[in-house]
Amino acid sequence: MTFTKLKNKTVVTDDDLGYNQRIGMPVEVFCLERKQTIAFGKVQSFSNHKVCINGNHYCRDQFVLFGFPAKI
């Protein structure tokens, strides 16, 4: 199940984040260090380096983001 999630639901590009933001779909922020989900919510804003979810900023290169890819 984890492999399927990483393969089919990882949100990596700006297009992916923009798509999830436009349709209002929540995104999961997963910490590889703690091996647990640390946030779940709608994308409020994002840049090349950070994503803002529920008023908190997460570094895009330190966390794995799961949602719906723009091109399914």
PyRosetta script that sets phi, psi and omega in degrees:
from pyrosetta import init, pose_from_sequence

init()
pose = pose_from_sequence("MTFTKLKNKTVVTDDDLGYNQRIGMPVEVFCLERKQTIAFGKVQSFSNHKVCINGNHYCRDQFVLFGFPAKI")
pose.set_psi(1, -41.6)
pose.set_omega(1, -179.8)
pose.set_phi(2, -62.5)
pose.set_psi(2, -42.8)
pose.set_omega(2, 179.5)
pose.set_phi(3, -60.9)
pose.set_psi(3, -43.0)
pose.set_omega(3, 178.5)
pose.set_phi(4, -61.4)
pose.set_psi(4, -41.0)
pose.set_omega(4, -179.9)
pose.set_phi(5, -64.5)
pose.set_psi(5, -45.5)
pose.set_omega(5, 179.4)
pose.set_phi(6, -64.1)
pose.set_psi(6, -36.8)
pose.set_omega(6, -177.0)
pose.set_phi(7, -76.4)
pose.set_psi(7, -39.4)
pose.set_omega(7, -171.3)
pose.set_phi(8, -105.2)
pose.set_psi(8, -17.0)
pose.set_omega(8, -171.9)
pose.set_phi(9, -122.8)
pose.set_psi(9, 0.6)
pose.set_omega(9, -179.6)
pose.set_phi(10, -69.6)
pose.set_psi(10, 130.1)
pose.set_omega(10, -180.0)
pose.set_phi(11, -104.4)
pose.set_psi(11, 111.1)
pose.set_omega(11, -172.3)
pose.set_phi(12, -116.5)
pose.set_psi(12, -43.8)
pose.set_omega(12, -171.8)
pose.set_phi(13, -89.4)
pose.set_psi(13, 166.9)
pose.set_omega(13, 175.0)
pose.set_phi(14, -63.0)
pose.set_psi(14, -36.3)
pose.set_omega(14, 177.7)
pose.set_phi(15, -61.1)
pose.set_psi(15, -42.1)
pose.set_omega(15, 178.7)
pose.set_phi(16, -62.4)
pose.set_psi(16, -47.2)
pose.set_omega(16, 179.9)
pose.set_phi(17, -64.6)
pose.set_psi(17, -42.6)
pose.set_omega(17, 178.7)
pose.set_phi(18, -62.4)
pose.set_psi(18, -39.5)
pose.set_omega(18, 178.1)
pose.set_phi(19, -62.1)
pose.set_psi(19, -48.2)
pose.set_omega(19, 179.3)
pose.set_phi(20, -64.0)
pose.set_psi(20, -36.5)
pose.set_omega(20, 178.0)
pose.set_phi(21, -67.2)
pose.set_psi(21, -43.7)
pose.set_omega(21, -179.0)
pose.set_phi(22, -63.6)
pose.set_psi(22, -42.3)
pose.set_omega(22, -177.2)
pose.set_phi(23, -87.2)
pose.set_psi(23, -4.6)
pose.set_omega(23, 177.2)
pose.set_phi(24, 75.3)
pose.set_psi(24, 22.5)
pose.set_omega(24, -178.9)
pose.set_phi(25, -83.0)
pose.set_psi(25, 132.6)
pose.set_omega(25, 178.7)
pose.set_phi(26, -68.9)
pose.set_psi(26, 154.1)
pose.set_omega(26, -180.0)
pose.set_phi(27, -121.0)
pose.set_psi(27, 142.4)
pose.set_omega(27, 177.5)
pose.set_phi(28, -98.5)
pose.set_psi(28, 131.8)
pose.set_omega(28, 175.4)
pose.set_phi(29, -105.1)
pose.set_psi(29, 117.2)
pose.set_omega(29, -175.8)
pose.set_phi(30, -112.6)
pose.set_psi(30, 129.8)
pose.set_omega(30, 179.1)
pose.set_phi(31, -94.8)
pose.set_psi(31, 119.0)
pose.set_omega(31, 179.2)
pose.set_phi(32, -71.2)
pose.set_psi(32, -29.6)
pose.set_omega(32, -179.8)
pose.set_phi(33, -68.3)
pose.set_psi(33, -47.4)
pose.set_omega(33, 179.9)
pose.set_phi(34, -84.6)
pose.set_psi(34, -17.0)
pose.set_omega(34, -176.5)
pose.set_phi(35, 59.1)
pose.set_psi(35, 46.5)
pose.set_omega(35, 178.0)
pose.set_phi(36, -156.0)
pose.set_psi(36, 159.9)
pose.set_omega(36, 175.6)
pose.set_phi(37, -74.3)
pose.set_psi(37, 130.5)
pose.set_omega(37, -179.5)
pose.set_phi(38, -111.0)
pose.set_psi(38, -13.3)
pose.set_omega(38, 177.6)
pose.set_phi(39, -156.8)
pose.set_psi(39, 153.0)
pose.set_omega(39, 177.5)
pose.set_phi(40, -151.8)
pose.set_psi(40, 120.0)
pose.set_omega(40, 179.6)
pose.set_phi(41, 175.1)
pose.set_psi(41, -177.5)
pose.set_omega(41, -179.4)
pose.set_phi(42, -76.7)
pose.set_psi(42, 146.0)
pose.set_omega(42, 177.3)
pose.set_phi(43, -73.7)
pose.set_psi(43, 119.2)
pose.set_omega(43, 177.7)
pose.set_phi(44, -87.4)
pose.set_psi(44, -41.8)
pose.set_omega(44, 176.7)
pose.set_phi(45, -161.3)
pose.set_psi(45, 165.1)
pose.set_omega(45, 176.7)
pose.set_phi(46, -156.6)
pose.set_psi(46, 156.6)
pose.set_omega(46, 175.8)
pose.set_phi(47, -134.7)
pose.set_psi(47, -170.7)
pose.set_omega(47, 178.7)
pose.set_phi(48, -63.5)
pose.set_psi(48, -26.7)
pose.set_omega(48, -172.8)
pose.set_phi(49, -112.6)
pose.set_psi(49, -25.9)
pose.set_omega(49, -174.1)
pose.set_phi(50, -134.2)
pose.set_psi(50, 158.1)
pose.set_omega(50, 174.3)
pose.set_phi(51, -129.2)
pose.set_psi(51, 137.6)
pose.set_omega(51, -179.5)
pose.set_phi(52, -108.0)
pose.set_psi(52, 119.6)
pose.set_omega(52, 178.8)
pose.set_phi(53, -132.6)
pose.set_psi(53, 127.4)
pose.set_omega(53, -179.5)
pose.set_phi(54, 54.6)
pose.set_psi(54, 36.5)
pose.set_omega(54, 177.4)
pose.set_phi(55, 79.3)
pose.set_psi(55, 0.5)
pose.set_omega(55, 178.3)
pose.set_phi(56, -111.0)
pose.set_psi(56, 143.1)
pose.set_omega(56, -179.5)
pose.set_phi(57, -100.3)
pose.set_psi(57, 134.7)
pose.set_omega(57, -179.6)
pose.set_phi(58, -125.1)
pose.set_psi(58, 132.6)
pose.set_omega(58, 179.2)
pose.set_phi(59, -70.2)
pose.set_psi(59, 126.3)
pose.set_omega(59, -175.3)
pose.set_phi(60, -66.7)
pose.set_psi(60, -25.6)
pose.set_omega(60, -179.1)
pose.set_phi(61, -91.8)
pose.set_psi(61, -0.2)
pose.set_omega(61, 178.9)
pose.set_phi(62, -108.2)
pose.set_psi(62, -13.9)
pose.set_omega(62, -177.0)
pose.set_phi(63, -130.0)
pose.set_psi(63, 155.7)
pose.set_omega(63, 174.5)
pose.set_phi(64, -98.0)
pose.set_psi(64, 131.3)
pose.set_omega(64, -179.4)
pose.set_phi(65, -108.3)
pose.set_psi(65, 129.1)
pose.set_omega(65, 178.7)
pose.set_phi(66, -116.0)
pose.set_psi(66, 136.9)
pose.set_omega(66, 177.9)
pose.set_phi(67, -172.4)
pose.set_psi(67, -152.1)
pose.set_omega(67, 177.4)
pose.set_phi(68, -100.4)
pose.set_psi(68, 123.4)
pose.set_omega(68, 175.5)
pose.set_phi(69, -63.0)
pose.set_psi(69, 150.3)
pose.set_omega(69, -178.6)
pose.set_phi(70, -64.3)
pose.set_psi(70, -34.8)
pose.set_omega(70, 179.8)
pose.set_phi(71, -114.4)
pose.set_psi(71, 101.5)
pose.set_omega(71, -177.7)
pose.set_phi(72, -89.2)
pose.dump_pdb("model.pdb")
